[in-house]
Amino acid sequence: MKKIDMLTPIGILIGISMVVFGVISSGGMSGFLAFIDVPSILIVLGGVFGTLCVSFPLKQLKNMGRVGKQAFQSKEINVEEIVGTFVHLSEKARREGLLSLEAELEQIDDSFVKKGILLAIDGVEPEMIRELLEAEIAAVEERHARGRSMFEKAGDYAPAWGMIGTLVGLVLMLKSLNTPSSLGPNMAIALLTTFYGALLSNLFFQPIAAKLAGKTEHELFVKEVIIEGVIGLQAGQNSRFVQAKLKVFAPVEKRKLAEKREHVREA
């Protein structure tokens, strides 16, 4: 079950809060209002959206919201639970045979685990199982990379459009030097577009891309653990050997805790 990844909205809120605090503490509420300029916002957001339309097909752009949503969700994948699952399955397979594992599939939610177990039950060679499952891992990695690339490109484009907006503001300002009343709004466009571009890139687009990359890396790591578990099942390895082999993938802290529990039970 997916939960809200609170660190993502909290991080964005902290960043915005620090900017707002710095502006208000220096210039008061009037200073804060001076940082709100609709033309500047439209230049940056419209420019970024336009370049994304040029860079990516419509089918991919439609998924940008769904992809970005993943940065605000957290799906805990417990490596220890996966190790425990394969230890249990290996014990049953050695007692009753691989075919007995079909009854266990209904209790497993992970489709990747199910696919691997079915391949083992069907008697597919270990090399072929590894090849098929790693091909699926490569497909997942490619799909995630395509989704993440939209935010990476948006992070690259936002500062550039900020600079374009700055150039627009400077040109308008230079053309209206004889009209003092227009200097202020034109200067606002010149400076605020750079501010908006840098803020969107460094507080939203690039951090979300980094968060998505981290989630992908963890998911692929877990799938590698699953592959090793499936290979152990297919080879009929002893449950203790499977546990020892898969336990090396667990975080060091949890591994030490598990070892202490084992020593306590043995004592």
C-alpha positions in Angstrom: 0.0 0.0 0.0 1.4 3.4 -1.0 1.7 6.1 1.6 2.4 9.8 1.3 6.1 10.6 1.2 6.0 13.5 3.6 9.7 14.5 3.0 8.9 15.7 -0.5 6.2 18.3 0.4 8.0 19.2 3.6 11.2 19.9 1.7 9.4 22.1 -0.9 7.5 23.9 1.9 10.7 24.5 3.8 12.4 25.9 0.7 9.5 28.2 -0.1 9.2 29.3 3.6 12.8 30.3 3.7 12.5 32.4 0.6 9.3 34.1 1.9 10.9 34.6 5.3 13.9 36.2 3.8 11.8 38.5 1.6 9.4 39.6 4.3 12.1 40.0 7.0 13.9 42.4 4.7 11.1 44.2 2.9 7.9 43.5 4.8 4.7 42.5 3.1 5.1 45.1 0.4 8.5 43.6 -0.4 6.8 40.2 -0.7 4.2 41.5 -3.1 6.9 43.0 -5.2 8.1 39.4 -6.0 4.7 38.5 -7.5 4.6 39.3 -11.2 2.2 37.5 -13.5 4.0 38.2 -16.8 7.3 36.8 -15.4 5.5 33.7 -14.2 3.8 33.2 -17.6 7.1 33.6 -19.4 8.8 30.9 -17.4 6.0 28.4 -17.0 4.8 28.9 -20.6 8.3 28.7 -22.0 9.0 25.5 -20.0 5.8 23.9 -21.1 6.4 24.9 -24.7 9.9 23.4 -24.8 8.6 20.2 -23.2 6.0 20.0 -26.0 8.8 20.2 -28.5 11.0 17.7 -26.7 8.5 14.9 -25.8 5.6 13.2 -27.6 2.0 13.9 -26.4 1.6 10.4 -25.0 4.6 10.9 -22.7 3.6 14.4 -21.6 0.2 13.1 -20.5 1.9 10.9 -18.0 4.0 13.7 -16.4 1.5 14.3 -13.6 1.3 10.6 -12.8 5.1 10.3 -12.9 5.5 13.4 -10.6 3.0 12.0 -8.2 5.4 9.1 -7.5 7.7 11.6 -5.8 5.0 12.3 -3.2 4.2 8.6 -2.5 6.1 6.1 -0.5 5.8 2.4 -1.1 7.8 0.6 1.5 9.5 -2.5 0.2 11.0 -4.5 3.1 14.0 -6.5 2.0 13.7 -8.5 5.3 10.2 -9.6 4.4 11.3 -10.7 0.9 14.1 -12.8 2.5 11.6 -14.3 4.9 9.2 -15.1 2.0 11.9 -17.0 0.0 13.2 -18.8 3.1 9.6 -20.1 3.7 9.2 -21.0 0.0 12.5 -22.8 -0.1 11.6 -24.9 3.0 8.3 -25.9 1.4 9.8 -26.6 -2.0 12.4 -29.0 -0.4 9.7 -30.8 1.6 6.9 -31.0 -1.0 8.5 -30.0 -4.3 8.3 -26.9 -6.5 4.8 -27.7 -7.7 3.6 -27.1 -4.1 4.5 -23.4 -4.4 1.5 -22.8 -6.7 -0.7 -22.7 -3.6 1.4 -19.9 -2.2 1.1 -17.6 -5.2 -2.4 -16.3 -4.1 -0.7 -14.9 -0.9 1.9 -13.0 -2.9 1.1 -9.5 -4.2 4.3 -8.7 -6.1 3.8 -9.6 -9.7 7.6 -9.8 -10.2 7.9 -12.4 -7.5 5.0 -14.4 -8.9 6.5 -14.4 -12.4 9.8 -15.6 -11.1 8.2 -18.4 -9.0 6.1 -19.5 -12.0 9.2 -19.7 -14.1 10.9 -21.9 -11.4 7.8 -24.1 -11.1 7.8 -24.6 -14.9 11.3 -25.9 -14.8 13.0 -23.1 -16.7 16.8 -23.2 -16.5 18.4 -20.7 -14.0 20.2 -18.9 -16.8 17.0 -18.3 -18.7 15.1 -17.2 -15.6 17.8 -14.7 -14.8 17.8 -13.5 -18.4 14.0 -13.1 -18.6 13.8 -11.3 -15.2 16.7 -9.0 -15.9 15.1 -8.1 -19.2 12.1 -7.0 -17.3 14.3 -5.0 -14.9 15.9 -3.3 -17.9 12.4 -2.4 -19.3 11.4 -0.9 -15.9 14.6 1.1 -15.7 14.0 2.5 -19.2 10.4 3.3 -18.5 11.3 5.1 -15.3 14.1 7.0 -17.0 11.8 8.3 -19.7 9.3 9.6 -17.2 12.1 11.1 -15.1 13.7 12.8 -18.1 10.7 15.2 -18.4 11.5 16.7 -15.0 15.2 16.7 -15.7 14.6 18.6 -18.9 12.2 21.0 -17.2 14.9 21.7 -14.6 17.3 22.5 -17.4 14.8 24.7 -19.3 13.5 26.8 -16.4 16.7 28.8 -15.7 17.1 29.3 -19.5 13.6 30.7 -19.8 14.4 32.9 -16.8 17.3 34.4 -18.7 15.1 34.8 -21.8 12.6 36.7 -19.6 15.4 38.8 -18.3 16.4 39.8 -21.8 12.8 40.6 -22.7 12.6 42.9 -19.6 15.9 44.6 -20.4 14.9 45.3 -24.0 11.6 46.8 -22.9 13.3 48.8 -20.2 15.9 50.2 -22.6 13.1 51.1 -25.1 11.2 53.0 -22.5 13.9 55.0 -20.7 12.0 58.2 -21.6 8.9 56.8 -19.7 9.9 56.5 -16.1 6.6 55.0 -15.1 7.3 51.9 -17.2 10.8 51.3 -15.9 9.6 49.5 -12.7 7.4 46.9 -14.4 10.0 46.2 -17.1 12.7 45.8 -14.5 10.5 43.4 -12.5 10.1 41.2 -15.6 13.9 41.4 -16.2 14.8 40.2 -12.7 11.9 38.1 -11.5 11.9 35.7 -14.5 15.4 34.7 -13.5 14.3 34.3 -9.9 11.3 32.1 -10.9 13.3 30.0 -13.3 16.0 29.3 -10.7 13.4 28.6 -8.0 11.4 26.2 -10.1 14.5 24.3 -11.2 16.2 24.0 -7.9 13.2 23.5 -5.6 10.8 21.6 -7.8 11.9 20.0 -11.1 15.4 18.8 -10.2 14.6 17.6 -6.7 11.6 15.6 -8.0 13.8 14.1 -10.7 16.4 13.1 -8.0 13.7 11.6 -5.8 12.3 9.6 -8.7 15.9 8.3 -9.5 16.3 7.2 -5.9 13.0 5.3 -5.9 13.9 3.6 -9.2 17.3 2.6 -7.8 15.8 1.0 -4.7 13.1 -0.8 -6.8 15.7 -2.3 -9.1 17.8 -3.3 -6.1 14.8 -5.2 -4.6 14.2 -6.9 -7.9 17.8 -8.1 -8.0 17.2 -9.6 -4.5 14.1 -11.4 -5.8 16.0 -12.8 -8.8 18.6 -14.4 -6.4 15.7 -15.8 -4.3 14.0 -17.3 -7.4 17.3 -18.9 -8.6 17.8 -20.4 -5.2 14.3 -21.9 -5.3 14.8 -23.3 -8.7 18.1 -24.9 -7.7 16.6 -26.4 -4.6 19.0 -24.7 -2.3 18.7 -25.2 1.5 16.6 -22.6 3.3 19.5 -21.6 5.5 21.7 -21.1 2.4 19.0 -19.0 0.8 18.7 -16.9 3.9 22.4 -16.4 4.2 22.7 -15.4 0.5 19.8 -13.0 0.6 20.6 -11.5 4.0 23.7 -9.8 2.5 21.3 -7.5 0.6 19.6 -6.2 3.8 20.8 -2.9 5.3 23.8 -3.4 7.7 21.8 -2.2 10.7 18.9 -4.5 10.1 21.3 -7.4 9.4 23.0 -6.9 12.7 19.6 -6.8 14.5 18.5 -10.0 12.8 21.7 -11.7 13.8 21.2 -10.7 17.5 17.7 -12.1 17.4 19.0 -15.4 16.0 21.6 -15.6 18.8 18.9 -15.0 21.4 16.7 -17.7 20.0 19.6 -20.2 19.8 20.5 -19.3 23.4 
